[in-house]
Amino acid sequence: MSVIMQAKQQVKIAVMGYNAGSVKYAKYYAEHPTIQLAGICDLRDDEAEEWSEHVQATVFHNLPKLLAEQKPDILHLALPVMEHLPDLYIAAEAGVHMMCEKPMGLSATDLKQLAAICRQHSVQIIPSHEALFRPEYSDLARQVRAGVIGSPGVVHVRRMMTGEEAYGSRLPSSSAHRIEPIMTLFIEEIEFMSYLLGEVESVFAQHIRKERTEYALLTLKYECGTIVNMEGILGYPSPATSEFEMAGNQGIVRSSPKMSASVEIRRGGSEFRLVSPAFEDAIDGYIRSVLNIATYKTEPIISLEASWKTAVVIQAAAYSASNGQAVTMRSFRLTDGWWRDA
């Protein structure tokens, strides 16, 4: 029996914000045997009718009221980046754990203040990192750490999404025309590669938009010596898909949606083997880790500090795409208003 099934009572999770992601998670929480959907907080006037089409839950207009009346264990925030901080502070002061998209704040000062208030109230901010639990990525991590391909040298990642999956019916504003597609395409991939490989040393990026299609190319050099090339397309005519190939000095591991297994490993010329596909969806693995944090006070796999470093790499990539030059991370500093002006 899993540790989650041993829990004596359901974990209560409330959702704040309305978008495709929050609807997906709210439905998941409503159907999960060890989770109680504790309510929805949405400040829009027409939210109750829209939410009723997806889940049966009480809709609140005020976050403090939701927290006081429903007393959730976890608040799942699905808000624009610029709106994260006030509600994170409110939830932390109420003693509630938080799930939140990256980045949580807009500066290193924000990060320090969030970390301090979380320590003060003994709560955790759990970065959204569902990608770590994708079968192909979890298997890749296991194979690399087991030394199956030796020392990783070069990685190629390709990710494609439809415009609707990324933005819905809108396009990002011109002020965010570089950072938003780069973040949408690559933030989870960068976070995963940093989780596996360590610190990013430098980044070079290119970005092109043509009508409703966007193309981005990133080259990341890690301090361990590994080079990671990421190619992404927004506006692809098929649903979201990703594939990768990692070459080490003793072999290659790769994954593609066309494969029936999670990853394929090649060593010594024609020698290869397939790793059986995992039976757990990425969302199941991610939520299992979240429930462990809330129930058993374990630490998040991705720390608040590590998640912030990923956001800084995204900004460095947007800066590189704007001026055509590589950025060295040790000398890179965020500028005021970077999220608005990138």
PLY file of the C-alpha trace (Angstrom):
ply
format ascii 1.0
element vertex 342
property float x
property float y
property float z
element edge 341
property int vertex1
property int vertex2
end_header
0.00 0.00 0.00
1.37 3.42 -0.93
2.06 6.06 1.69
-0.75 8.16 0.26
-3.33 5.41 0.67
-2.26 5.11 4.30
-3.26 8.72 4.98
-6.00 8.90 7.62
-7.97 11.64 5.90
-8.26 13.40 2.58
-5.94 16.25 1.70
-7.92 19.41 0.96
-6.79 21.39 -2.09
-8.28 24.70 -3.25
-7.70 26.20 -6.70
-7.25 29.89 -7.49
-7.48 31.24 -11.03
-9.19 30.08 -14.20
-7.31 28.67 -17.18
-6.95 25.36 -19.00
-4.42 24.11 -16.47
-6.47 24.95 -13.39
-9.54 23.29 -14.90
-7.52 20.14 -15.60
-6.24 19.98 -12.05
-9.60 20.85 -10.48
-11.20 17.93 -12.33
-8.36 15.69 -11.21
-8.74 16.74 -7.57
-12.51 16.23 -7.67
-12.06 12.63 -8.82
-9.02 11.69 -6.70
-9.84 9.27 -3.84
-7.54 10.96 -1.31
-8.16 14.60 -2.28
-11.06 16.88 -1.44
-11.54 19.83 -3.79
-11.95 22.49 -1.11
-13.20 25.30 -3.32
-12.39 27.66 -6.16
-11.27 31.27 -5.86
-11.88 33.38 -8.95
-12.30 37.15 -8.95
-14.10 37.40 -12.29
-17.83 38.16 -12.31
-18.80 35.26 -14.57
-16.65 32.59 -12.94
-19.35 30.52 -11.20
-21.14 29.62 -14.42
-17.90 28.75 -16.21
-16.63 26.58 -13.36
-19.97 24.77 -13.06
-19.39 23.40 -16.55
-16.31 21.55 -15.27
-16.60 20.69 -11.56
-19.02 20.96 -8.67
-17.34 23.23 -6.15
-18.04 26.37 -4.15
-16.68 29.46 -5.90
-15.30 32.26 -3.73
-14.55 35.86 -4.71
-12.13 36.41 -1.84
-9.06 34.31 -1.01
-8.92 35.04 2.76
-12.58 33.99 3.01
-11.90 30.72 1.17
-8.93 29.96 3.41
-10.85 30.80 6.59
-13.97 28.82 5.73
-12.57 25.83 3.86
-9.19 25.54 5.63
-7.41 23.79 2.74
-4.09 22.04 3.22
-2.84 23.26 -0.17
-3.65 26.21 -2.42
-3.02 25.65 -6.12
-2.40 29.03 -7.78
-3.05 29.37 -11.51
-2.54 33.09 -11.98
-0.48 35.36 -14.26
3.09 35.79 -13.05
2.55 39.41 -12.04
-0.22 38.35 -9.61
1.57 35.56 -7.74
3.12 37.36 -4.79
0.14 38.83 -2.87
-1.75 35.54 -2.80
1.34 33.51 -1.95
1.83 35.75 1.09
-1.82 35.39 2.12
-1.69 31.60 1.85
1.63 31.30 3.68
0.40 33.46 6.56
-2.66 31.21 6.79
-0.39 28.17 7.18
-1.31 26.69 3.80
1.11 24.93 1.44
1.17 26.34 -2.10
1.50 24.93 -5.61
2.52 27.56 -8.13
3.80 27.98 -11.67
7.29 29.39 -12.19
8.42 32.04 -11.49
6.77 32.76 -8.14
8.09 36.32 -7.98
9.88 38.90 -10.07
13.15 39.42 -8.19
15.68 37.79 -5.89
14.23 39.97 -3.12
10.81 38.41 -3.74
12.41 34.98 -3.46
14.10 35.76 -0.14
10.90 37.19 1.33
8.88 34.18 0.21
11.43 31.77 1.65
11.44 33.67 4.96
7.66 33.72 5.34
7.45 30.03 4.45
9.99 29.17 7.15
8.13 31.35 9.64
4.83 29.54 9.05
6.30 26.06 8.36
4.82 25.78 4.88
6.22 24.90 1.47
5.91 26.45 -1.97
5.82 23.54 -4.40
6.90 24.58 -7.90
4.95 23.08 -10.76
7.27 20.42 -12.18
5.05 17.80 -13.73
7.69 17.18 -16.42
9.93 15.43 -13.89
7.34 12.67 -13.71
6.88 12.09 -17.43
7.77 8.43 -18.02
10.46 9.31 -20.55
12.10 11.91 -18.31
11.98 9.84 -15.13
13.49 6.90 -17.04
16.13 9.18 -18.58
17.15 10.39 -15.12
17.43 6.82 -13.83
19.55 5.67 -16.78
21.89 8.66 -16.66
22.41 8.41 -12.90
23.08 4.70 -13.25
25.90 5.55 -15.67
24.37 3.60 -18.54
25.56 6.10 -21.20
28.59 7.37 -19.30
29.13 11.13 -19.01
26.46 13.11 -20.93
28.03 15.22 -23.67
25.29 16.55 -25.96
21.51 16.65 -25.59
18.93 17.49 -28.25
15.37 18.36 -27.19
12.52 19.12 -29.58
9.15 20.38 -28.34
6.07 21.36 -30.35
2.76 22.83 -29.21
-0.34 24.24 -30.83
-1.01 27.91 -30.27
-4.23 27.07 -28.43
-2.36 24.85 -25.97
0.02 27.69 -25.21
-2.12 30.82 -25.34
-5.73 29.86 -25.95
-7.32 32.32 -28.34
-4.85 35.13 -27.66
-1.30 35.96 -28.68
1.19 37.23 -26.12
1.58 40.99 -26.00
4.40 42.58 -27.94
6.21 43.41 -24.68
6.35 39.70 -23.86
6.94 38.50 -27.41
10.23 36.78 -26.60
9.99 35.61 -23.03
6.50 34.12 -23.13
7.01 31.61 -25.97
10.46 30.67 -24.65
9.01 30.12 -21.18
6.00 28.20 -22.49
8.11 25.89 -24.61
11.13 25.30 -22.44
10.73 26.17 -18.76
9.98 22.62 -17.64
12.64 21.16 -19.94
15.26 23.59 -18.60
14.24 22.81 -15.04
14.52 19.08 -15.67
17.91 19.34 -17.38
19.20 21.51 -14.53
17.84 18.98 -12.02
19.83 16.32 -13.87
22.96 18.23 -14.94
23.43 21.08 -12.45
24.13 24.76 -13.06
23.82 26.49 -16.45
27.03 28.25 -17.48
25.79 30.12 -20.57
22.79 30.41 -22.87
22.27 31.48 -26.47
18.80 31.85 -27.97
17.01 32.76 -31.18
13.32 33.51 -31.63
11.21 34.08 -34.74
7.50 34.85 -34.98
5.55 34.57 -38.22
1.84 35.25 -37.90
0.60 32.68 -35.33
3.66 30.44 -35.49
6.73 30.91 -33.32
10.09 29.19 -33.46
12.68 29.25 -30.69
16.14 27.72 -30.44
18.19 27.56 -27.23
21.72 26.32 -26.64
22.62 25.83 -22.99
26.11 25.02 -21.79
26.19 23.47 -18.33
29.07 23.81 -15.90
29.55 20.03 -16.06
30.42 20.45 -19.76
27.19 19.12 -21.29
25.67 21.06 -24.20
21.87 21.06 -24.45
20.19 22.18 -27.68
16.45 22.91 -27.46
14.23 23.51 -30.47
10.60 24.53 -30.08
7.64 25.41 -32.27
4.43 27.10 -31.14
1.63 26.90 -33.67
2.34 23.31 -34.64
-0.78 21.72 -36.19
-0.71 18.63 -33.94
-1.11 18.29 -30.14
1.85 18.91 -27.86
4.73 16.52 -28.31
8.36 16.34 -27.26
11.36 14.16 -27.99
14.97 14.06 -26.89
18.30 12.38 -27.50
21.18 12.40 -25.01
24.62 11.22 -26.10
27.26 10.20 -23.58
30.76 8.78 -23.97
29.40 5.23 -23.59
26.07 5.33 -25.37
22.92 7.18 -26.39
19.48 7.34 -24.82
16.54 8.77 -26.71
12.77 9.09 -26.59
10.13 9.88 -29.19
6.31 9.78 -29.26
6.65 7.25 -32.08
8.23 4.73 -29.69
6.19 2.27 -27.64
8.75 2.35 -24.83
9.64 5.33 -22.67
13.29 5.42 -23.79
15.65 3.56 -26.12
19.29 3.00 -25.13
22.08 2.31 -27.63
25.56 1.19 -26.62
28.48 -0.18 -28.61
27.22 0.32 -32.14
24.13 -1.80 -32.78
23.60 -2.96 -29.19
20.41 -1.43 -27.80
17.54 -2.09 -25.43
14.15 -0.57 -24.72
12.98 0.52 -21.29
9.40 -0.53 -20.66
6.87 2.30 -20.52
5.83 3.52 -17.08
2.26 2.92 -15.99
1.92 6.17 -14.03
0.93 9.39 -15.77
3.03 12.47 -15.09
0.21 14.18 -13.20
-0.19 11.13 -10.93
3.48 11.17 -9.98
3.51 14.92 -9.44
0.41 14.94 -7.24
1.71 11.95 -5.29
4.80 13.99 -4.42
2.62 16.98 -3.49
0.48 14.86 -1.17
3.59 13.47 0.50
4.77 17.02 1.19
1.45 17.98 2.75
0.94 14.75 4.69
4.44 13.74 5.73
6.30 17.09 5.62
8.77 15.94 2.98
10.75 18.43 0.90
9.82 19.36 -2.70
11.94 17.68 -5.36
12.59 21.11 -6.89
13.39 23.74 -4.28
12.20 27.33 -4.41
15.78 28.43 -5.12
16.26 25.93 -7.95
12.97 26.97 -9.51
14.03 30.62 -9.38
17.29 29.78 -11.16
15.25 28.30 -14.01
13.29 31.55 -14.30
16.56 33.50 -14.48
17.79 31.23 -17.30
14.54 31.92 -19.17
15.12 35.66 -18.82
18.73 35.27 -19.97
17.46 33.37 -23.02
14.99 36.16 -23.84
17.79 38.70 -23.45
20.02 36.66 -25.76
17.24 36.39 -28.35
16.80 40.16 -28.29
20.46 41.08 -28.89
21.86 38.02 -30.67
24.62 37.38 -28.13
25.32 34.52 -25.74
24.75 35.26 -22.05
27.09 34.08 -19.29
24.97 33.26 -16.26
27.53 34.21 -13.60
27.61 37.79 -14.88
23.92 38.06 -15.82
21.69 40.21 -13.62
17.96 40.75 -13.89
16.88 44.28 -14.69
13.95 46.08 -13.09
10.70 45.26 -14.83
12.27 42.34 -16.68
9.07 40.33 -16.87
7.19 43.21 -18.47
9.95 44.39 -20.77
11.64 41.20 -22.00
0 1
1 2
2 3
3 4
4 5
5 6
6 7
7 8
8 9
9 10
10 11
11 12
12 13
13 14
14 15
15 16
16 17
17 18
18 19
19 20
20 21
21 22
22 23
23 24
24 25
25 26
26 27
27 28
28 29
29 30
30 31
31 32
32 33
33 34
34 35
35 36
36 37
37 38
38 39
39 40
40 41
41 42
42 43
43 44
44 45
45 46
46 47
47 48
48 49
49 50
50 51
51 52
52 53
53 54
54 55
55 56
56 57
57 58
58 59
59 60
60 61
61 62
62 63
63 64
64 65
65 66
66 67
67 68
68 69
69 70
70 71
71 72
72 73
73 74
74 75
75 76
76 77
77 78
78 79
79 80
80 81
81 82
82 83
83 84
84 85
85 86
86 87
87 88
88 89
89 90
90 91
91 92
92 93
93 94
94 95
95 96
96 97
97 98
98 99
99 100
100 101
101 102
102 103
103 104
104 105
105 106
106 107
107 108
108 109
109 110
110 111
111 112
112 113
113 114
114 115
115 116
116 117
117 118
118 119
119 120
120 121
121 122
122 123
123 124
124 125
125 126
126 127
127 128
128 129
129 130
130 131
131 132
132 133
133 134
134 135
135 136
136 137
137 138
138 139
139 140
140 141
141 142
142 143
143 144
144 145
145 146
146 147
147 148
148 149
149 150
150 151
151 152
152 153
153 154
154 155
155 156
156 157
157 158
158 159
159 160
160 161
161 162
162 163
163 164
164 165
165 166
166 167
167 168
168 169
169 170
170 171
171 172
172 173
173 174
174 175
175 176
176 177
177 178
178 179
179 180
180 181
181 182
182 183
183 184
184 185
185 186
186 187
187 188
188 189
189 190
190 191
191 192
192 193
193 194
194 195
195 196
196 197
197 198
198 199
199 200
200 201
201 202
202 203
203 204
204 205
205 206
206 207
207 208
208 209
209 210
210 211
211 212
212 213
213 214
214 215
215 216
216 217
217 218
218 219
219 220
220 221
221 222
222 223
223 224
224 225
225 226
226 227
227 228
228 229
229 230
230 231
231 232
232 233
233 234
234 235
235 236
236 237
237 238
238 239
239 240
240 241
241 242
242 243
243 244
244 245
245 246
246 247
247 248
248 249
249 250
250 251
251 252
252 253
253 254
254 255
255 256
256 257
257 258
258 259
259 260
260 261
261 262
262 263
263 264
264 265
265 266
266 267
267 268
268 269
269 270
270 271
271 272
272 273
273 274
274 275
275 276
276 277
277 278
278 279
279 280
280 281
281 282
282 283
283 284
284 285
285 286
286 287
287 288
288 289
289 290
290 291
291 292
292 293
293 294
294 295
295 296
296 297
297 298
298 299
299 300
300 301
301 302
302 303
303 304
304 305
305 306
306 307
307 308
308 309
309 310
310 311
311 312
312 313
313 314
314 315
315 316
316 317
317 318
318 319
319 320
320 321
321 322
322 323
323 324
324 325
325 326
326 327
327 328
328 329
329 330
330 331
331 332
332 333
333 334
334 335
335 336
336 337
337 338
338 339
339 340
340 341
